[in-house]
Amino acid sequence: MAFTLIDLPYADLGEVISAETLSFHHGKHHKTYIDKMNAAIEGTAHDSAALEAVVAAARGSDQGLFNNAAQTWNHGFYWLSMSNDGGAPSADLAAKIDAAFGSMDELKAQLKARGAGHFASGWVWLAEKDGALSIEETHDGDTLADSGFNPLLVIDVWEHAYYIDHRNARPAYLDAVVEGKLNWAFASENLERGTTWVYPS
Ligand code: MN
């Protein structure tokens, strides 16, 4: 079963992430990860597996497949982690944010600081484990898809995520995404479900 490119739920995210960025990041980068993964799993036992199982099986044993499978998952999750009208956290999520960070403003400040401080390429996550929230970082293509954490939101901090719109200014990209484009409704759904989001198949 070949995996497919998840549809974008928006044409652009205003001036924060332009249609041009998305044409490359979604239409080329994400698509290339999927195409390479599909080519690697065709005719193998992975061909009928869920993406999360492919990621877990490849971790530590097949770095090439792992990178493409994890990047497929991460980008699908990233597109849904943003919206033009991010809504508000559910009451449960808001309470957990206050418990872990003190306030939404402090969570936002920490997300921006961790993203700006992350060395080279990677991902910054808001995640839940055993009922508590934390900010996590993964490097390069690594993922929380098979980690034991329940990811709630993710931000891509690879240069290809922001270079067209913000040039080298990763902090400007992070500020704009965190302040205006995070999808709190999606984060609330992920918390409510209590199990890791599944890439559509
Ligand atoms: Mn990316």
Boltz pocket constraint, residues with backbone or C-beta under 6 A from the ligand:
constraints:
  - pocket:
      binder: B
      contacts: [[A, 25], [A, 29], [A, 75], [A, 156], [A, 158], [A, 160], [A, 161]]
      max_distance: 6.0
